[in-house]
Amino acid sequence: MKSINATQLKAMMIYMCSEMINSKEIMCEADRHIGDGDHGIGMAKGFEAARANLEDQTFDDVYKIFFTIGRTMIKEMGGASGIIFGMLFYAGSKDIAPSQTLNVKDFSIVFEKALSEIKTRGKAQPGDKTVVDALQPMVEVMQRNIENDLSFKEMVKIALIAANQGKENSKKYLAKYGRAKTLGERAIGYPDAGAVSLSLIMQYIFDWLNMQ
């Protein structure tokens, strides 16, 4: 599978949303060590609303699917996580001509634009113990492989590996933002909750592709 249509993308994203809702406790647990412990609650709320909006609509444009998820999460979640994970989907859908299909290159550009927007808004860089620690290596490995004629599953697999490695690397960093910043060296040894969530998102996208 080198490209997917809007019907397939909708099904993939509904599956991902459902699995993210089911992973609420995993995300809360990741946040308890260095945050307030409620990250999963907000994320589950955002993905539940996004799933409902996807189920209620028929899509011809793949980018409208990303737009719908992103805008819904920003509206329903609020706060930093709502902006960050909303922009993860929304940023890549802005100012893009409608398309009935999404290929591997298009998919990588969605997350490339998301990374740029998240870094611009939040000012975070790799090593700051944020979602950027997982998102940047994920984007970079996809960029390096755009011309390698990979299938969707192959591209998502290497993206997932990179995101997981970035998540693991975030354990080594001092936090520069949020409540975790106040913990200083006590935050070392735990991954950033946003990096955990990004890894889960990519895992569930990969799982859906594996079932096709």
C-alpha atoms as an extended CHARMM CRD file, in Angstrom:
* protein
*
       212  EXT
         1         1  MET       CA              0.0000000000        0.0000000000        0.0000000000  PROA      1               0.0000000000
         2         2  LYS       CA              1.7130000000        3.1620000000       -1.2580000000  PROA      2               0.0000000000
         3         3  SER       CA             -1.2430000000        5.4990000000       -0.7170000000  PROA      3               0.0000000000
         4         4  ILE       CA             -4.5490000000        5.5500000000        1.1340000000  PROA      4               0.0000000000
         5         5  ASN       CA             -7.8380000000        7.1840000000        0.2650000000  PROA      5               0.0000000000
         6         6  ALA       CA            -10.0870000000        9.2810000000        2.4810000000  PROA      6               0.0000000000
         7         7  THR       CA            -12.2500000000        6.3090000000        3.4860000000  PROA      7               0.0000000000
         8         8  GLN       CA             -9.1980000000        4.3340000000        4.5850000000  PROA      8               0.0000000000
         9         9  LEU       CA             -7.6890000000        7.3040000000        6.4070000000  PROA      9               0.0000000000
        10        10  LYS       CA            -10.9430000000        7.8990000000        8.2550000000  PROA      10              0.0000000000
        11        11  ALA       CA            -11.0400000000        4.2600000000        9.3730000000  PROA      11              0.0000000000
        12        12  MET       CA             -7.3820000000        4.4020000000       10.4270000000  PROA      12              0.0000000000
        13        13  MET       CA             -7.8870000000        7.5560000000       12.4540000000  PROA      13              0.0000000000
        14        14  ILE       CA            -11.0720000000        6.2910000000       14.1180000000  PROA      14              0.0000000000
        15        15  TYR       CA             -9.1520000000        3.1770000000       15.1650000000  PROA      15              0.0000000000
        16        16  MET       CA             -6.2740000000        5.3020000000       16.4640000000  PROA      16              0.0000000000
        17        17  CYS       CA             -8.6610000000        7.5510000000       18.3980000000  PROA      17              0.0000000000
        18        18  SER       CA            -10.3550000000        4.5350000000       19.9920000000  PROA      18              0.0000000000
        19        19  GLU       CA             -7.0420000000        3.0390000000       21.0830000000  PROA      19              0.0000000000
        20        20  MET       CA             -5.8550000000        6.3750000000       22.4770000000  PROA      20              0.0000000000
        21        21  ILE       CA             -9.0520000000        6.5970000000       24.5300000000  PROA      21              0.0000000000
        22        22  ASN       CA             -8.3430000000        3.0830000000       25.8300000000  PROA      22              0.0000000000
        23        23  SER       CA             -4.8030000000        4.1920000000       26.7180000000  PROA      23              0.0000000000
        24        24  LYS       CA             -5.9290000000        6.9400000000       29.0950000000  PROA      24              0.0000000000
        25        25  GLU       CA             -4.3750000000        5.2420000000       32.1090000000  PROA      25              0.0000000000
        26        26  ILE       CA             -1.0520000000        4.6470000000       30.3230000000  PROA      26              0.0000000000
        27        27  MET       CA             -0.8070000000        8.3710000000       29.5620000000  PROA      27              0.0000000000
        28        28  CYS       CA             -1.8630000000        9.3530000000       33.0940000000  PROA      28              0.0000000000
        29        29  GLU       CA              0.7550000000        7.0260000000       34.5630000000  PROA      29              0.0000000000
        30        30  ALA       CA              3.4530000000        8.5930000000       32.3780000000  PROA      30              0.0000000000
        31        31  ASP       CA              2.3910000000       12.0240000000       33.6540000000  PROA      31              0.0000000000
        32        32  ARG       CA              2.2490000000       11.0760000000       37.3510000000  PROA      32              0.0000000000
        33        33  HSD       CA              6.0140000000       10.8770000000       37.6520000000  PROA      33              0.0000000000
        34        34  ILE       CA              6.7890000000       14.3880000000       36.4220000000  PROA      34              0.0000000000
        35        35  GLY       CA              3.4270000000       16.1330000000       35.9640000000  PROA      35              0.0000000000
        36        36  ASP       CA             -0.0290000000       16.4010000000       37.4420000000  PROA      36              0.0000000000
        37        37  GLY       CA             -1.0810000000       12.9090000000       36.4030000000  PROA      37              0.0000000000
        38        38  ASP       CA             -4.0350000000       14.0800000000       34.3290000000  PROA      38              0.0000000000
        39        39  HSD       CA             -2.5030000000       14.0870000000       30.8410000000  PROA      39              0.0000000000
        40        40  GLY       CA             -4.4060000000       10.9760000000       29.8270000000  PROA      40              0.0000000000
        41        41  ILE       CA             -7.7300000000       12.4210000000       30.9440000000  PROA      41              0.0000000000
        42        42  GLY       CA             -7.4100000000       15.4130000000       28.6280000000  PROA      42              0.0000000000
        43        43  MET       CA             -6.0730000000       13.3150000000       25.7730000000  PROA      43              0.0000000000
        44        44  ALA       CA             -8.8890000000       10.7850000000       26.0500000000  PROA      44              0.0000000000
        45        45  LYS       CA            -11.4300000000       13.6090000000       26.0680000000  PROA      45              0.0000000000
        46        46  GLY       CA             -9.9020000000       15.1400000000       22.9370000000  PROA      46              0.0000000000
        47        47  PHE       CA             -9.7340000000       11.8720000000       21.0270000000  PROA      47              0.0000000000
        48        48  GLU       CA            -13.2510000000       10.9040000000       22.0570000000  PROA      48              0.0000000000
        49        49  ALA       CA            -14.5920000000       14.1490000000       20.5970000000  PROA      49              0.0000000000
        50        50  ALA       CA            -12.4350000000       13.7350000000       17.5010000000  PROA      50              0.0000000000
        51        51  ARG       CA            -13.7060000000       10.1910000000       16.9620000000  PROA      51              0.0000000000
        52        52  ALA       CA            -17.3080000000       11.3410000000       17.2450000000  PROA      52              0.0000000000
        53        53  ASN       CA            -16.7440000000       14.0980000000       14.6870000000  PROA      53              0.0000000000
        54        54  LEU       CA            -15.0630000000       11.6900000000       12.2750000000  PROA      54              0.0000000000
        55        55  GLU       CA            -17.8760000000        9.1650000000       12.6000000000  PROA      55              0.0000000000
        56        56  ASP       CA            -20.4820000000       11.8340000000       11.8930000000  PROA      56              0.0000000000
        57        57  GLN       CA            -18.9820000000       12.9050000000        8.5700000000  PROA      57              0.0000000000
        58        58  THR       CA            -18.2070000000       11.5880000000        5.1080000000  PROA      58              0.0000000000
        59        59  PHE       CA            -14.8780000000       12.7130000000        3.6830000000  PROA      59              0.0000000000
        60        60  ASP       CA            -13.5860000000       13.1030000000        0.1430000000  PROA      60              0.0000000000
        61        61  ASP       CA            -10.5390000000       15.1560000000        1.1760000000  PROA      61              0.0000000000
        62        62  VAL       CA             -7.8750000000       13.4280000000        3.2800000000  PROA      62              0.0000000000
        63        63  TYR       CA             -6.6750000000       16.7360000000        4.6950000000  PROA      63              0.0000000000
        64        64  LYS       CA            -10.1480000000       17.5190000000        6.0290000000  PROA      64              0.0000000000
        65        65  ILE       CA             -9.7270000000       14.4510000000        8.2390000000  PROA      65              0.0000000000
        66        66  PHE       CA             -6.5430000000       15.8240000000        9.7790000000  PROA      66              0.0000000000
        67        67  PHE       CA             -8.2110000000       19.2240000000       10.0600000000  PROA      67              0.0000000000
        68        68  THR       CA            -11.2160000000       17.7330000000       11.8530000000  PROA      68              0.0000000000
        69        69  ILE       CA             -9.1060000000       15.8640000000       14.4080000000  PROA      69              0.0000000000
        70        70  GLY       CA             -6.8170000000       18.8130000000       15.0950000000  PROA      70              0.0000000000
        71        71  ARG       CA             -9.4680000000       21.4980000000       15.4230000000  PROA      71              0.0000000000
        72        72  THR       CA            -11.6200000000       19.2670000000       17.5990000000  PROA      72              0.0000000000
        73        73  MET       CA             -8.7620000000       18.5400000000       19.9940000000  PROA      73              0.0000000000
        74        74  ILE       CA             -7.8270000000       22.2080000000       20.2840000000  PROA      74              0.0000000000
        75        75  LYS       CA            -11.4440000000       23.1160000000       21.0380000000  PROA      75              0.0000000000
        76        76  GLU       CA            -12.2380000000       20.2800000000       23.4320000000  PROA      76              0.0000000000
        77        77  MET       CA             -8.9850000000       19.9680000000       25.3720000000  PROA      77              0.0000000000
        78        78  GLY       CA             -7.7050000000       23.5010000000       25.7830000000  PROA      78              0.0000000000
        79        79  GLY       CA             -4.3810000000       24.1020000000       27.5120000000  PROA      79              0.0000000000
        80        80  ALA       CA             -0.9350000000       23.2390000000       26.2490000000  PROA      80              0.0000000000
        81        81  SER       CA             -1.6910000000       19.6060000000       25.3880000000  PROA      81              0.0000000000
        82        82  GLY       CA             -4.7350000000       20.6120000000       23.3630000000  PROA      82              0.0000000000
        83        83  ILE       CA             -2.6800000000       23.0510000000       21.3160000000  PROA      83              0.0000000000
        84        84  ILE       CA              0.2640000000       20.6700000000       20.8740000000  PROA      84              0.0000000000
        85        85  PHE       CA             -1.6810000000       17.5920000000       19.8710000000  PROA      85              0.0000000000
        86        86  GLY       CA             -4.2700000000       19.5800000000       17.9850000000  PROA      86              0.0000000000
        87        87  MET       CA             -1.5000000000       21.1430000000       15.9150000000  PROA      87              0.0000000000
        88        88  LEU       CA              0.0040000000       17.6850000000       15.3780000000  PROA      88              0.0000000000
        89        89  PHE       CA             -2.9310000000       17.0370000000       13.0390000000  PROA      89              0.0000000000
        90        90  TYR       CA             -4.1520000000       20.5290000000       12.1560000000  PROA      90              0.0000000000
        91        91  ALA       CA             -0.8800000000       22.1850000000       11.0920000000  PROA      91              0.0000000000
        92        92  GLY       CA             -0.3450000000       19.7670000000        8.2320000000  PROA      92              0.0000000000
        93        93  SER       CA             -3.8230000000       20.3810000000        6.8390000000  PROA      93              0.0000000000
        94        94  LYS       CA             -3.5480000000       24.1510000000        6.5560000000  PROA      94              0.0000000000
        95        95  ASP       CA             -3.1940000000       25.7580000000        3.1280000000  PROA      95              0.0000000000
        96        96  ILE       CA             -3.1350000000       22.3910000000        1.3580000000  PROA      96              0.0000000000
        97        97  ALA       CA             -5.1430000000       21.7110000000       -1.7830000000  PROA      97              0.0000000000
        98        98  PRO       CA             -7.8380000000       19.0790000000       -1.2560000000  PROA      98              0.0000000000
        99        99  SER       CA             -6.8350000000       15.5400000000       -2.1990000000  PROA      99              0.0000000000
       100       100  GLN       CA             -8.7060000000       12.2450000000       -2.3270000000  PROA      100             0.0000000000
       101       101  THR       CA             -5.5510000000       10.2730000000       -1.5250000000  PROA      101             0.0000000000
       102       102  LEU       CA             -2.5220000000       10.5080000000        0.7450000000  PROA      102             0.0000000000
       103       103  ASN       CA              0.8260000000        9.0120000000       -0.1980000000  PROA      103             0.0000000000
       104       104  VAL       CA              3.8810000000        8.3920000000        1.9390000000  PROA      104             0.0000000000
       105       105  LYS       CA              5.4380000000       11.7340000000        1.0650000000  PROA      105             0.0000000000
       106       106  ASP       CA              2.2120000000       13.5930000000        1.8890000000  PROA      106             0.0000000000
       107       107  PHE       CA              2.0220000000       11.7710000000        5.2180000000  PROA      107             0.0000000000
       108       108  SER       CA              5.5600000000       12.7890000000        6.1380000000  PROA      108             0.0000000000
       109       109  ILE       CA              4.8870000000       16.4260000000        5.2020000000  PROA      109             0.0000000000
       110       110  VAL       CA              1.8670000000       16.5270000000        7.5470000000  PROA      110             0.0000000000
       111       111  PHE       CA              4.1510000000       15.7720000000       10.4890000000  PROA      111             0.0000000000
       112       112  GLU       CA              6.9830000000       17.9470000000        9.1770000000  PROA      112             0.0000000000
       113       113  LYS       CA              4.6270000000       20.9290000000        9.2280000000  PROA      113             0.0000000000
       114       114  ALA       CA              3.3500000000       19.9050000000       12.6430000000  PROA      114             0.0000000000
       115       115  LEU       CA              6.8820000000       19.8290000000       14.0430000000  PROA      115             0.0000000000
       116       116  SER       CA              7.6140000000       23.2980000000       12.6680000000  PROA      116             0.0000000000
       117       117  GLU       CA              4.3940000000       24.7280000000       14.1150000000  PROA      117             0.0000000000
       118       118  ILE       CA              4.8510000000       23.1110000000       17.5250000000  PROA      118             0.0000000000
       119       119  LYS       CA              8.4380000000       24.3210000000       17.8100000000  PROA      119             0.0000000000
       120       120  THR       CA              7.4590000000       27.8310000000       16.7160000000  PROA      120             0.0000000000
       121       121  ARG       CA              4.6090000000       28.0830000000       19.2060000000  PROA      121             0.0000000000
       122       122  GLY       CA              6.2150000000       26.3330000000       22.1610000000  PROA      122             0.0000000000
       123       123  LYS       CA              9.8710000000       27.2420000000       21.5520000000  PROA      123             0.0000000000
       124       124  ALA       CA             10.9090000000       23.7230000000       22.5930000000  PROA      124             0.0000000000
       125       125  GLN       CA             13.9410000000       22.0520000000       21.0740000000  PROA      125             0.0000000000
       126       126  PRO       CA             15.1850000000       18.4640000000       21.2270000000  PROA      126             0.0000000000
       127       127  GLY       CA             16.5330000000       17.7860000000       24.7120000000  PROA      127             0.0000000000
       128       128  ASP       CA             13.9540000000       19.9540000000       26.4880000000  PROA      128             0.0000000000
       129       129  LYS       CA             11.8970000000       16.9020000000       27.5720000000  PROA      129             0.0000000000
       130       130  THR       CA              8.8130000000       17.5720000000       25.4520000000  PROA      130             0.0000000000
       131       131  VAL       CA              6.9710000000       15.8560000000       22.6060000000  PROA      131             0.0000000000
       132       132  VAL       CA              9.6150000000       17.3540000000       20.2850000000  PROA      132             0.0000000000
       133       133  ASP       CA             12.0800000000       14.7450000000       21.5790000000  PROA      133             0.0000000000
       134       134  ALA       CA              9.9970000000       12.0610000000       19.8520000000  PROA      134             0.0000000000
       135       135  LEU       CA              8.5120000000       14.0970000000       17.0030000000  PROA      135             0.0000000000
       136       136  GLN       CA             11.7310000000       15.5290000000       15.5550000000  PROA      136             0.0000000000
       137       137  PRO       CA             13.5770000000       12.2100000000       15.0860000000  PROA      137             0.0000000000
       138       138  MET       CA             10.3620000000       10.7380000000       13.6830000000  PROA      138             0.0000000000
       139       139  VAL       CA             10.0830000000       13.5120000000       11.1000000000  PROA      139             0.0000000000
       140       140  GLU       CA             13.7780000000       13.3390000000       10.2460000000  PROA      140             0.0000000000
       141       141  VAL       CA             13.7300000000        9.6100000000        9.5410000000  PROA      141             0.0000000000
       142       142  MET       CA             10.6720000000       10.0010000000        7.3240000000  PROA      142             0.0000000000
       143       143  GLN       CA             12.3430000000       12.8410000000        5.4270000000  PROA      143             0.0000000000
       144       144  ARG       CA             15.4240000000       10.7040000000        4.8410000000  PROA      144             0.0000000000
       145       145  ASN       CA             13.3020000000        7.9060000000        3.4040000000  PROA      145             0.0000000000
       146       146  ILE       CA             10.8210000000        9.8050000000        1.2380000000  PROA      146             0.0000000000
       147       147  GLU       CA             12.5720000000        8.7960000000       -1.9920000000  PROA      147             0.0000000000
       148       148  ASN       CA             13.0500000000        5.1480000000       -1.0040000000  PROA      148             0.0000000000
       149       149  ASP       CA              9.7140000000        3.9280000000       -2.3940000000  PROA      149             0.0000000000
       150       150  LEU       CA              8.5200000000        2.5870000000        0.9540000000  PROA      150             0.0000000000
       151       151  SER       CA              5.0190000000        1.3310000000        1.5670000000  PROA      151             0.0000000000
       152       152  PHE       CA              2.8340000000        3.1030000000        4.1090000000  PROA      152             0.0000000000
       153       153  LYS       CA              3.4500000000        0.3380000000        6.6290000000  PROA      153             0.0000000000
       154       154  GLU       CA              7.2130000000        0.4590000000        6.1070000000  PROA      154             0.0000000000
       155       155  MET       CA              7.3000000000        4.2380000000        6.5240000000  PROA      155             0.0000000000
       156       156  VAL       CA              5.1490000000        4.2000000000        9.6500000000  PROA      156             0.0000000000
       157       157  LYS       CA              7.2840000000        1.4080000000       11.0990000000  PROA      157             0.0000000000
       158       158  ILE       CA             10.4950000000        3.4210000000       10.8760000000  PROA      158             0.0000000000
       159       159  ALA       CA              8.6510000000        6.4970000000       12.1490000000  PROA      159             0.0000000000
       160       160  LEU       CA              7.4220000000        4.4890000000       15.1330000000  PROA      160             0.0000000000
       161       161  ILE       CA             10.9050000000        3.1880000000       15.8990000000  PROA      161             0.0000000000
       162       162  ALA       CA             12.2790000000        6.7370000000       15.8170000000  PROA      162             0.0000000000
       163       163  ALA       CA              9.4620000000        8.0740000000       18.0140000000  PROA      163             0.0000000000
       164       164  ASN       CA             10.0180000000        5.2910000000       20.5440000000  PROA      164             0.0000000000
       165       165  GLN       CA             13.7500000000        5.9820000000       20.6280000000  PROA      165             0.0000000000
       166       166  GLY       CA             13.0750000000        9.6780000000       21.1150000000  PROA      166             0.0000000000
       167       167  LYS       CA             10.6940000000        8.8560000000       23.9540000000  PROA      167             0.0000000000
       168       168  GLU       CA             13.3750000000        6.7200000000       25.6060000000  PROA      168             0.0000000000
       169       169  ASN       CA             15.9750000000        9.4590000000       25.1000000000  PROA      169             0.0000000000
       170       170  SER       CA             13.6980000000       11.9570000000       26.8510000000  PROA      170             0.0000000000
       171       171  LYS       CA             14.2740000000       10.0330000000       30.0910000000  PROA      171             0.0000000000
       172       172  LYS       CA             17.8120000000       11.4450000000       30.1690000000  PROA      172             0.0000000000
       173       173  TYR       CA             16.8400000000       15.1030000000       29.9470000000  PROA      173             0.0000000000
       174       174  LEU       CA             16.1090000000       17.8240000000       32.4480000000  PROA      174             0.0000000000
       175       175  ALA       CA             12.7260000000       19.3950000000       31.7900000000  PROA      175             0.0000000000
       176       176  LYS       CA             12.6060000000       23.0270000000       30.7060000000  PROA      176             0.0000000000
       177       177  TYR       CA              8.8360000000       23.4670000000       30.6540000000  PROA      177             0.0000000000
       178       178  GLY       CA              5.7980000000       22.8040000000       32.8250000000  PROA      178             0.0000000000
       179       179  ARG       CA              5.6220000000       21.2710000000       36.2650000000  PROA      179             0.0000000000
       180       180  ALA       CA              8.4350000000       18.8620000000       35.4270000000  PROA      180             0.0000000000
       181       181  LYS       CA             10.8000000000       21.8410000000       35.2700000000  PROA      181             0.0000000000
       182       182  THR       CA             10.4530000000       22.3290000000       39.0290000000  PROA      182             0.0000000000
       183       183  LEU       CA             11.6340000000       18.7680000000       39.6840000000  PROA      183             0.0000000000
       184       184  GLY       CA             15.1170000000       19.3510000000       38.3440000000  PROA      184             0.0000000000
       185       185  GLU       CA             17.1470000000       16.1330000000       38.3230000000  PROA      185             0.0000000000
       186       186  ARG       CA             14.2620000000       14.1840000000       39.8760000000  PROA      186             0.0000000000
       187       187  ALA       CA             12.6350000000       14.1970000000       36.4350000000  PROA      187             0.0000000000
       188       188  ILE       CA             15.5570000000       12.2270000000       35.0120000000  PROA      188             0.0000000000
       189       189  GLY       CA             14.6930000000        8.5950000000       34.4090000000  PROA      189             0.0000000000
       190       190  TYR       CA             11.1300000000        9.2490000000       33.2990000000  PROA      190             0.0000000000
       191       191  PRO       CA              9.9580000000        9.9070000000       29.7220000000  PROA      191             0.0000000000
       192       192  ASP       CA              8.0110000000       12.9790000000       28.7530000000  PROA      192             0.0000000000
       193       193  ALA       CA              4.2870000000       12.2340000000       28.7530000000  PROA      193             0.0000000000
       194       194  GLY       CA              3.8010000000       13.9570000000       25.3920000000  PROA      194             0.0000000000
       195       195  ALA       CA              6.5150000000       11.7870000000       23.8560000000  PROA      195             0.0000000000
       196       196  VAL       CA              4.7560000000        8.7350000000       25.2820000000  PROA      196             0.0000000000
       197       197  SER       CA              1.4840000000        9.8530000000       23.6890000000  PROA      197             0.0000000000
       198       198  LEU       CA              3.0760000000       10.4530000000       20.2910000000  PROA      198             0.0000000000
       199       199  SER       CA              4.6040000000        6.9820000000       20.3890000000  PROA      199             0.0000000000
       200       200  LEU       CA              1.1770000000        5.5180000000       21.1500000000  PROA      200             0.0000000000
       201       201  ILE       CA             -0.4110000000        7.4080000000       18.2540000000  PROA      201             0.0000000000
       202       202  MET       CA              2.1390000000        5.9910000000       15.8350000000  PROA      202             0.0000000000
       203       203  GLN       CA              1.8180000000        2.5150000000       17.3400000000  PROA      203             0.0000000000
       204       204  TYR       CA             -1.9070000000        2.4510000000       16.7300000000  PROA      204             0.0000000000
       205       205  ILE       CA             -1.5560000000        3.7810000000       13.1860000000  PROA      205             0.0000000000
       206       206  PHE       CA              0.9620000000        1.0100000000       12.5610000000  PROA      206             0.0000000000
       207       207  ASP       CA             -1.3480000000       -1.5830000000       14.1260000000  PROA      207             0.0000000000
       208       208  TRP       CA             -4.1860000000       -0.5280000000       11.8090000000  PROA      208             0.0000000000
       209       209  LEU       CA             -1.9480000000       -0.8120000000        8.7610000000  PROA      209             0.0000000000
       210       210  ASN       CA             -0.8700000000       -4.2750000000        9.9090000000  PROA      210             0.0000000000
       211       211  MET       CA             -4.4920000000       -5.3990000000        9.9430000000  PROA      211             0.0000000000
       212       212  GLN       CA             -5.1050000000       -4.4120000000        6.3260000000  PROA      212             0.0000000000
